[in-house]
């Protein structure tokens, strides 16, 4: 692939319509809208089905070809001069957090749609087809295990292993999936896996760097690695009024000592370590009973595998020592090594932003994305745009219309170029 | 009142039957029995109604007079030579914690019953009537506000203020109360309040002191005071993967700092302070979201009002300073000053234990009891017996048969004496 700027790219970018893109974002946000301005659109729910229907309607009105695979990943194709060439993929997801916003996921899908329309209007033909994709269940808001669609597509896991997962509403994933597929019986069915030429995922940053720096676009260099684990601390229940302090095995106090020790272990003057205890469950959680058990979660992330290995490997001993005499048990729940996007992919985005005169920096993603799985099977990168206060997974999530359009222009140029490369 | 030992007391104590008392404890524990050996007998539940029926049957078989008041406090009277004299009260409660044991509450009621039977068998007549009482909803396990029956009886609160309380099962207290009263339509109805000559509450210690010292009985000197409060810590939610540590307002980390500061404030080389954080609720409690809000409970107890005032008064400032930049809000949920039982009552118990040759120490109660409210309107004291490992509010709660009997013997002597005093 080359990273130069081509004329077709300029024409496609120029045809991106800020107002049209914005209107599509607002129209989609009405599906599953919350009264507080946010969006609740659980994967494979009635709202997800309605969002898919809206998107399919827009695509078919533009003569684009819609298809779906067995995990309900939705594809929208703009044909290329070589209809059977491996397509360039662009997209993200339609599902949201329970108290999510209008942009997380939706922006990636609709920026893709805007670019396909812009390519048509600019009269740009590409060698390769370009497929918009809306991956199924990225958020894990209804069914806990996230990135279901991209993970299955990339062969990182088997669809069959997800079918029995029970959602927060008690419905099995297999049942919700069947209902979603049954809602579009006429769609062409894609096979389980097939080669893609490249994948670009546009997304809001979900962090404060672009906004703080007043920069409209980032070429994302990769996704930091994570170590997730649950720590169980086992103490001894007792009556809060009668048990002398010296005789207590208070699981909460032990957990506090353990978290304090982890704060020290994770301290980083460069502020690149991300360490979060987001969940604490106390048993029996009664004001006048000494806590018998505490479970707390650890979310530890870093872009450098060596740091993850080193500090991650010292968590168990730190927790055990600090929590004594209470006993501790650590269960890893997710281990993801850092993902590094190919330099050529990052460079193409940078070059196109530069060619369009749109400010762009390189940035690592702090959050997971479907791009993490796609990167295992095809050259992948992401384009970030700023979001207000770095806020995401929140009803107040917001991106400015001009930033949405600037991201889509860089995307248009990048896709035009990728779809013409062999 | 005198504190000497009288012959009727010796005869009553001698008639206490360890096996009969133990059998009644085991029979009652079968009502609401849990598969783990514990008891779940919520106040005013079907299990409570069944426990009352069992007790009423035993009482009526012995010719004792059963009555009930408007808050379903259950009374079982052994008549005195002066039928209209203010009675001596003895008892505790029949309700349990959700995962409670066989002795908390039940022992006080059944030790009372054993003593009334023993008095009959010993042919001891008393001047005053002796009333066993089973107070309604001591535990607060179903309806949050505890000691409902004793509080209303003592005039510390109005029954009407409780009727709308909604139980953990969604049922209003008023409705559950009506159902309980309707189950015994033939019982004589006692008026709301009436004078009692004295109240003795036998109970397991719920702490380790008697067992550690190998002492069978304690004369309880009073009940320590408490300050309960809830602390809310308000931070800012954010994505665990993207938000730099330096920009976080993590409500959980702020709560940990606050609890650490409280640990320091509450430290006590004499180990008389009781300080417990038993409940922690994190919002949104998601592993990959920085906690936005944390609520934690404070249970602070001490027998000395001055200590409660001094350290209790410094909690708010300590929490506020430690939790900054997160904001904090403290809501007191219960303030109880220490209760001191009359010296004469404590001395009577001591003298009777001594007269019977049963080892006895003085001890302050770390836990609340109905005696706390009764002490407001009549001379009150408690008798403690040991429990294994100091454990209570737990299915493994256990008291030895011989300790149950020894406590009942001291109780028998004490009641015989109190019921013959003017």
Boltz contact constraints between the chains, C-beta under 6 A:
constraints:
  - contact:
      token1: [A, 206]
      token2: [B, 239]
      max_distance: 6.0
  - contact:
      token1: [A, 206]
      token2: [B, 242]
      max_distance: 6.0
  - contact:
      token1: [A, 207]
      token2: [B, 242]
      max_distance: 6.0
  - contact:
      token1: [A, 239]
      token2: [B, 206]
      max_distance: 6.0
  - contact:
      token1: [A, 239]
      token2: [B, 367]
      max_distance: 6.0
  - contact:
      token1: [A, 239]
      token2: [B, 392]
      max_distance: 6.0
  - contact:
      token1: [A, 240]
      token2: [B, 276]
      max_distance: 6.0
  - contact:
      token1: [A, 240]
      token2: [B, 278]
      max_distance: 6.0
  - contact:
      token1: [A, 240]
      token2: [B, 299]
      max_distance: 6.0
  - contact:
      token1: [A, 241]
      token2: [B, 274]
      max_distance: 6.0
  - contact:
      token1: [A, 241]
      token2: [B, 301]
      max_distance: 6.0
  - contact:
      token1: [A, 241]
      token2: [B, 366]
      max_distance: 6.0
  - contact:
      token1: [A, 241]
      token2: [B, 367]
      max_distance: 6.0
  - contact:
      token1: [A, 242]
      token2: [B, 206]
      max_distance: 6.0
  - contact:
      token1: [A, 242]
      token2: [B, 207]
      max_distance: 6.0
  - contact:
      token1: [A, 242]
      token2: [B, 366]
      max_distance: 6.0
  - contact:
      token1: [A, 242]
      token2: [B, 367]
      max_distance: 6.0
  - contact:
      token1: [A, 244]
      token2: [B, 271]
      max_distance: 6.0
  - contact:
      token1: [A, 245]
      token2: [B, 271]
      max_distance: 6.0
  - contact:
      token1: [A, 246]
      token2: [B, 271]
      max_distance: 6.0
  - contact:
      token1: [A, 252]
      token2: [B, 277]
      max_distance: 6.0
  - contact:
      token1: [A, 256]
      token2: [B, 256]
      max_distance: 6.0
  - contact:
      token1: [A, 256]
      token2: [B, 259]
      max_distance: 6.0
  - contact:
      token1: [A, 259]
      token2: [B, 256]
      max_distance: 6.0
  - contact:
      token1: [A, 271]
      token2: [B, 244]
      max_distance: 6.0
  - contact:
      token1: [A, 271]
      token2: [B, 245]
      max_distance: 6.0
  - contact:
      token1: [A, 271]
      token2: [B, 246]
      max_distance: 6.0
  - contact:
      token1: [A, 274]
      token2: [B, 241]
      max_distance: 6.0
  - contact:
      token1: [A, 276]
      token2: [B, 240]
      max_distance: 6.0
  - contact:
      token1: [A, 276]
      token2: [B, 290]
      max_distance: 6.0
  - contact:
      token1: [A, 277]
      token2: [B, 252]
      max_distance: 6.0
  - contact:
      token1: [A, 278]
      token2: [B, 240]
      max_distance: 6.0
  - contact:
      token1: [A, 278]
      token2: [B, 286]
      max_distance: 6.0
  - contact:
      token1: [A, 278]
      token2: [B, 287]
      max_distance: 6.0
  - contact:
      token1: [A, 278]
      token2: [B, 289]
      max_distance: 6.0
  - contact:
      token1: [A, 279]
      token2: [B, 285]
      max_distance: 6.0
  - contact:
      token1: [A, 279]
      token2: [B, 287]
      max_distance: 6.0
  - contact:
      token1: [A, 280]
      token2: [B, 280]
      max_distance: 6.0
  - contact:
      token1: [A, 280]
      token2: [B, 282]
      max_distance: 6.0
  - contact:
      token1: [A, 282]
      token2: [B, 280]
      max_distance: 6.0
  - contact:
      token1: [A, 285]
      token2: [B, 279]
      max_distance: 6.0
  - contact:
      token1: [A, 286]
      token2: [B, 278]
      max_distance: 6.0
  - contact:
      token1: [A, 287]
      token2: [B, 278]
      max_distance: 6.0
  - contact:
      token1: [A, 287]
      token2: [B, 279]
      max_distance: 6.0
  - contact:
      token1: [A, 287]
      token2: [B, 297]
      max_distance: 6.0
  - contact:
      token1: [A, 287]
      token2: [B, 299]
      max_distance: 6.0
  - contact:
      token1: [A, 288]
      token2: [B, 278]
      max_distance: 6.0
  - contact:
      token1: [A, 288]
      token2: [B, 299]
      max_distance: 6.0
  - contact:
      token1: [A, 289]
      token2: [B, 278]
      max_distance: 6.0
  - contact:
      token1: [A, 290]
      token2: [B, 276]
      max_distance: 6.0
  - contact:
      token1: [A, 297]
      token2: [B, 287]
      max_distance: 6.0
  - contact:
      token1: [A, 299]
      token2: [B, 240]
      max_distance: 6.0
  - contact:
      token1: [A, 299]
      token2: [B, 287]
      max_distance: 6.0
  - contact:
      token1: [A, 299]
      token2: [B, 288]
      max_distance: 6.0
  - contact:
      token1: [A, 301]
      token2: [B, 241]
      max_distance: 6.0
  - contact:
      token1: [A, 366]
      token2: [B, 241]
      max_distance: 6.0
  - contact:
      token1: [A, 366]
      token2: [B, 242]
      max_distance: 6.0
  - contact:
      token1: [A, 367]
      token2: [B, 239]
      max_distance: 6.0
  - contact:
      token1: [A, 367]
      token2: [B, 241]
      max_distance: 6.0
  - contact:
      token1: [A, 367]
      token2: [B, 242]
      max_distance: 6.0
  - contact:
      token1: [A, 392]
      token2: [B, 239]
      max_distance: 6.0
